[in-house]
Amino acid sequence: QRILRLAEMCRRLETEEEKVLPFYPSSLAEWEQQNARRVLEETPSEPLARAMQDYVGLERFWQRFNKAKLEEKALEQARAALANRNQHLRGLLKQYLAGAAINQKVPRDPHPL
């Protein structure tokens, strides 16, 4: 109940895009979606399925939670890729600076002997 109450409070803070398109489109075919809806509308006969009906309200929460986790993983991967690129660029910069330092040490005039 607390999670559902918090979700209702957070609804006001959602961006317009989140309100219109809150989740990724379903990957199910139309007939699979119809079968899923039909199964959900039936009254369950098994005890576990009856208990799960108490948590149907949390479906939206879990969808949002999973979407946030996927975005978090994508950001972690992007951060790791950027860190690798940064490390590579630092190595190139060190090589360039080392080459510039050597060029400054070499005398510009030919050796008098």
C-alpha positions in Angstrom: 0.0 0.0 0.0 2.9 2.3 0.8 4.5 1.7 -2.6 1.2 2.4 -4.4 0.7 5.6 -2.4 4.2 6.8 -3.2 3.7 5.9 -6.9 0.6 8.1 -6.9 2.5 11.0 -5.4 5.4 10.6 -7.9 2.9 10.6 -10.8 2.7 14.4 -10.4 6.5 14.7 -10.9 6.6 12.8 -14.1 7.6 14.5 -17.3 5.0 14.8 -20.1 6.8 12.1 -22.1 6.7 9.7 -19.2 2.9 10.3 -18.9 2.2 9.7 -22.5 4.8 6.9 -23.2 5.7 5.5 -19.9 7.2 2.2 -21.1 8.7 0.6 -24.1 6.2 -0.9 -26.6 5.4 -4.6 -26.1 7.3 -7.1 -28.1 4.3 -9.5 -28.2 2.3 -10.0 -31.3 -1.3 -8.8 -31.3 -2.7 -12.3 -30.9 -0.3 -13.0 -28.0 -1.5 -9.7 -26.3 -5.1 -10.8 -26.7 -4.4 -14.2 -25.2 -2.6 -12.5 -22.3 -5.5 -10.2 -21.7 -8.0 -13.1 -21.8 -5.9 -15.1 -19.2 -5.7 -12.0 -17.0 -9.4 -11.5 -17.0 -10.2 -15.1 -16.0 -10.6 -15.9 -12.4 -7.7 -18.0 -11.2 -8.3 -21.4 -9.7 -4.9 -22.0 -8.1 -4.1 -20.5 -4.7 -0.9 -18.9 -5.8 -2.6 -17.2 -8.8 -5.4 -15.9 -6.5 -2.7 -14.5 -4.1 -1.0 -12.8 -7.1 -4.2 -10.9 -7.9 -3.6 -8.9 -4.8 -0.4 -7.6 -6.4 -1.8 -6.6 -9.8 -1.6 -3.0 -8.8 2.2 -3.3 -8.5 2.6 -4.3 -12.1 3.1 -0.6 -13.1 5.6 -0.2 -10.4 7.7 -3.2 -11.5 7.5 -2.0 -15.1 9.0 1.3 -14.1 11.5 -0.3 -11.8 12.7 -2.6 -14.6 12.9 0.3 -17.0 15.0 2.3 -14.5 17.3 -0.7 -14.0 17.8 -1.1 -17.7 18.6 2.6 -18.1 21.0 2.3 -15.1 22.9 -0.6 -16.8 23.0 1.3 -20.1 24.5 4.3 -18.3 27.1 2.2 -16.5 28.2 0.7 -19.9 28.4 4.2 -21.4 30.4 5.4 -18.5 32.8 2.5 -18.8 33.2 3.1 -22.5 33.9 6.8 -21.8 36.4 5.9 -19.1 38.2 3.6 -21.6 38.3 6.3 -24.2 39.5 8.8 -21.7 42.3 6.5 -20.7 43.3 6.0 -24.3 43.3 9.8 -24.9 45.5 10.3 -21.8 48.0 7.8 -23.1 48.1 9.6 -26.5 48.6 12.9 -24.7 51.4 11.5 -22.6 53.1 10.3 -25.8 52.7 13.6 -27.5 54.1 15.5 -24.5 57.0 13.1 -24.2 57.8 13.7 -27.8 57.6 17.4 -27.4 59.9 17.3 -24.4 62.5 15.3 -26.4 62.3 17.8 -29.3 63.1 20.7 -26.9 66.2 18.9 -25.5 67.7 18.3 -29.0 70.0 21.2 -29.9 68.8 23.2 -32.8 72.3 24.0 -34.1 74.5 21.3 -35.5 77.2 20.0 -33.2 80.3 22.2 -33.6 82.7 19.2 -33.8 
